[in-house]
Amino acid sequence: MSEEKSYYMTEEGLQKLEDELKYLKTEKRQEVVERIKIARGFGDLSENSEYDAAKDEQAFVESRISQVENMIRNAEIIESDAGNSDEVSLGKSVTFQELPDGDEETYTIVGSAEADPFEGKISNDSPMAKSLLGHTIGEKVTVATPGGDINVKIVNVE
């Protein structure tokens, strides 16, 4: 049997998953069961699109519950204050400057389970994070991106 994948996340990310799991098991499951009951009342199930949609949603909810339970079971909490304070690592925010034009960007490097680029959180599996991990303030790093290589200078690590 294959080894389970570890999901790196912060305490906050783990709490969000636990909250989502509670919601899915208590509220969402009940909503879907109620929709199925109502749809059954519409008659012939072979031509009942409401019933089919409710069953599809039920399958999605059960799949998500299983996925979230697995992520929680295999969660590895990121300790952001561990190690060198100037070194880019999981759980830390890194500010870098694109070279040569000087645009600065700040991202927090988190596990894939809680990555959200719109919130400034990038996955440790992303090309950007992989390139920055282990480097320190002042270092210049080349990042391979789908659009081509970019050069950055690490300005700050928190």
Secondary structure, 3 states (H helix, E strand, C coil): CCCCCCEEECHHHHHHHHHHHHHHHHHHHHHHHHHHHHHHCCCCHHHCHHHHHHHHHHHHHHHHHHHHHHHHHCEEECCCCCCCCCECCCCCEEEEEEECCCCEEEEEEECHHHCEHHHCEEECCCHHHHHHCCCECCCEEEEEECCEEEEEEEEEEC
